[in-house]
Every structure is written in C-alpha cells, then in structure tokens.
Amino acid sequence: MKLSLTGKRMIFITLFASVIVSLSCQSSDKIATGFSKIYWYDLSKPFNSSIVINNGEASTHSKTLKVRFSARDNIGIVGYYLSDQATTPEITSSGWIHITPAAAMSVNKKYYLRQTESLNQKQLTLFVWFKDAAGNVSKKSRADIAFLL
C-alpha cells in the first residue's frame, strides 16, 4: 500500500501478516534506510485457552481447589481474568491480573471457596479469559467440579 503526501515525500506502509506496520520515507533523491517506526497491529485474540480444576477430577470434598489454565497469542498475552461468572469482562475491569507479556502462558493457582459457595452450591464452574496488549480478549474457557458435601 502506498500513500502520497504533499511535496516530494512518500510514505510506504507494509503489513506483515497483520502484525507489524513499518514506515519508511522516500524523498526525490534518496530512500531512507531502515524503519522509522514500528507499530503493532494485532487483530488476533489469544487462542488455545484451557482451564482444569483439580487435575480434571469430577468432584471434591476440599474447599481449596487447584486451578491450572493456559493460552497462546500471536504477539503476547498481558493478562488473565478468572471468575465464577460467565459474563465476559470489560477490557478495563478491575479483576484482570496483569502478567509479563508472553506468547504462551500457563498458570497454576489455588482457588479458595467462599463460605456461601461451599454451602449453597453442589457444583462450581470457573471461567477464564486472556487479553493481549492490543486489547483483544479470548473466548472464555470453562471447567466444572462437583462438591461432595
């Protein structure tokens, strides 16, 4: 794609797999070498997300659960959101846990049942979403576990 500007300068914009946009300048007598700026152009959501509770067990007596979740991204995941609610969080929601950007990430953490959860529910469903630096949010992944009260 080539965009013309007024005068003797032109800007060339090159897209590489919808990820990197590079700009270079051309004047009437020479072409600038190298990149003047690099921009990330990312329309891809994090993918291959998964979540497992207690290594995939169907039920538990414990109020402490072991939760493992992971995902991948073409550029880098910068956060995750773990919830017992199925509604997709807003990108600006306060519940996002920010991490060091990584193209692939995996987290092991403990989830402690609240008293109301353990008394009022016979099953718990957990959901996880991942976001990248461009603000793309993954589809939700879910896992269920039954309580043996």
C-alpha positions as a Python dict, from the first residue, in 0.01 Angstrom:
ca = {
    (1, 'M'): (0, 0, 0),
    (2, 'K'): (142, 343, -91),
    (3, 'L'): (16, 676, 41),
    (4, 'S'): (115, 1003, -122),
    (5, 'L'): (183, 1317, 76),
    (6, 'T'): (216, 1672, -46),
    (7, 'G'): (557, 1769, -176),
    (8, 'K'): (830, 1522, -269),
    (9, 'R'): (785, 1274, 16),
    (10, 'M'): (602, 946, 9),
    (11, 'I'): (522, 705, 287),
    (12, 'F'): (523, 331, 225),
    (13, 'I'): (321, 119, 462),
    (14, 'T'): (385, -254, 463),
    (15, 'L'): (173, -505, 652),
    (16, 'F'): (336, -829, 762),
    (17, 'A'): (68, -1087, 850),
    (18, 'S'): (-148, -813, 1007),
    (19, 'V'): (102, -778, 1287),
    (20, 'I'): (373, -522, 1214),
    (21, 'V'): (333, -197, 1026),
    (22, 'S'): (656, -36, 914),
    (23, 'L'): (703, 313, 779),
    (24, 'S'): (979, 439, 556),
    (25, 'C'): (1021, 773, 383),
    (26, 'Q'): (1121, 840, 24),
    (27, 'S'): (1236, 1179, -96),
    (28, 'S'): (1314, 1277, -454),
    (29, 'D'): (1686, 1194, -427),
    (30, 'K'): (1717, 906, -177),
    (31, 'I'): (1526, 644, 19),
    (32, 'A'): (1555, 633, 398),
    (33, 'T'): (1708, 308, 516),
    (34, 'G'): (1566, 107, 799),
    (35, 'F'): (1241, 163, 979),
    (36, 'S'): (1144, 498, 1116),
    (37, 'K'): (874, 346, 1339),
    (38, 'I'): (730, 5, 1413),
    (39, 'Y'): (370, -34, 1520),
    (40, 'W'): (195, -346, 1644),
    (41, 'Y'): (-123, -413, 1452),
    (42, 'D'): (-292, -709, 1616),
    (43, 'L'): (-645, -825, 1541),
    (44, 'S'): (-599, -1182, 1669),
    (45, 'K'): (-747, -1285, 2003),
    (46, 'P'): (-550, -1512, 2237),
    (47, 'F'): (-625, -1874, 2146),
    (48, 'N'): (-596, -2237, 2264),
    (49, 'S'): (-714, -2135, 2607),
    (50, 'S'): (-794, -2405, 2861),
    (51, 'I'): (-873, -2445, 3229),
    (52, 'V'): (-859, -2754, 3453),
    (53, 'I'): (-973, -2787, 3815),
    (54, 'N'): (-804, -3041, 4047),
    (55, 'N'): (-628, -3214, 3756),
    (56, 'G'): (-959, -3287, 3586),
    (57, 'E'): (-1129, -3461, 3878),
    (58, 'A'): (-1510, -3464, 3859),
    (59, 'S'): (-1568, -3400, 4231),
    (60, 'T'): (-1402, -3294, 4555),
    (61, 'H'): (-1451, -3266, 4932),
    (62, 'S'): (-1197, -2985, 4961),
    (63, 'K'): (-1269, -2611, 4988),
    (64, 'T'): (-932, -2541, 4825),
    (65, 'L'): (-911, -2611, 4454),
    (66, 'K'): (-605, -2638, 4231),
    (67, 'V'): (-670, -2450, 3909),
    (68, 'R'): (-446, -2465, 3601),
    (69, 'F'): (-507, -2255, 3291),
    (70, 'S'): (-313, -2165, 2980),
    (71, 'A'): (-335, -1988, 2643),
    (72, 'R'): (-131, -1868, 2346),
    (73, 'D'): (-121, -1546, 2143),
    (74, 'N'): (50, -1438, 1822),
    (75, 'I'): (212, -1138, 1996),
    (76, 'G'): (180, -1179, 2371),
    (77, 'I'): (-72, -1227, 2649),
    (78, 'V'): (-62, -949, 2909),
    (79, 'G'): (-337, -1059, 3149),
    (80, 'Y'): (-597, -1310, 3257),
    (81, 'Y'): (-934, -1294, 3431),
    (82, 'L'): (-1053, -1586, 3646),
    (83, 'S'): (-1416, -1581, 3764),
    (84, 'D'): (-1713, -1792, 3866),
    (85, 'Q'): (-1932, -1563, 3650),
    (86, 'A'): (-1988, -1639, 3279),
    (87, 'T'): (-2011, -1276, 3165),
    (88, 'T'): (-1713, -1166, 2955),
    (89, 'P'): (-1526, -894, 3145),
    (90, 'E'): (-1466, -550, 3000),
    (91, 'I'): (-1105, -484, 2900),
    (92, 'T'): (-1090, -218, 3175),
    (93, 'S'): (-1242, -434, 3451),
    (94, 'S'): (-1051, -430, 3778),
    (95, 'G'): (-1035, -811, 3803),
    (96, 'W'): (-769, -854, 3532),
    (97, 'I'): (-442, -996, 3663),
    (98, 'H'): (-155, -842, 3468),
    (99, 'I'): (145, -1055, 3375),
    (100, 'T'): (472, -1011, 3189),
    (101, 'P'): (384, -1037, 2817),
    (102, 'A'): (432, -1386, 2677),
    (103, 'A'): (326, -1563, 2357),
    (104, 'A'): (240, -1870, 2564),
    (105, 'M'): (148, -1874, 2931),
    (106, 'S'): (40, -2124, 3191),
    (107, 'V'): (-71, -2051, 3549),
    (108, 'N'): (-119, -2283, 3846),
    (109, 'K'): (-303, -2128, 4138),
    (110, 'K'): (-526, -2213, 4428),
    (111, 'Y'): (-889, -2109, 4437),
    (112, 'Y'): (-1042, -2087, 4783),
    (113, 'L'): (-1416, -2141, 4811),
    (114, 'R'): (-1611, -1874, 4987),
    (115, 'Q'): (-1844, -1996, 5261),
    (116, 'T'): (-2151, -1913, 5051),
    (117, 'E'): (-2016, -2115, 4758),
    (118, 'S'): (-1949, -2426, 4962),
    (119, 'L'): (-2288, -2417, 5139),
    (120, 'N'): (-2520, -2314, 4857),
    (121, 'Q'): (-2375, -2490, 4554),
    (122, 'K'): (-2326, -2852, 4466),
    (123, 'Q'): (-2117, -2761, 4163),
    (124, 'L'): (-1877, -2481, 4078),
    (125, 'T'): (-1797, -2355, 3729),
    (126, 'L'): (-1488, -2141, 3676),
    (127, 'F'): (-1425, -1932, 3366),
    (128, 'V'): (-1103, -1777, 3239),
    (129, 'W'): (-1031, -1516, 2972),
    (130, 'F'): (-698, -1387, 2841),
    (131, 'K'): (-613, -1049, 2688),
    (132, 'D'): (-327, -924, 2474),
    (133, 'A'): (-161, -582, 2457),
    (134, 'A'): (-390, -471, 2172),
    (135, 'G'): (-695, -527, 2393),
    (136, 'N'): (-816, -845, 2223),
    (137, 'V'): (-996, -1076, 2467),
    (138, 'S'): (-1008, -1453, 2415),
    (139, 'K'): (-1319, -1667, 2413),
    (140, 'K'): (-1397, -1798, 2759),
    (141, 'S'): (-1279, -2138, 2873),
    (142, 'R'): (-1464, -2318, 3150),
    (143, 'A'): (-1424, -2606, 3392),
    (144, 'D'): (-1669, -2763, 3637),
    (145, 'I'): (-1630, -2956, 3959),
    (146, 'A'): (-1893, -3110, 4187),
    (147, 'F'): (-1880, -3085, 4566),
    (148, 'L'): (-1935, -3390, 4783),
    (149, 'L'): (-2081, -3229, 5096),
}
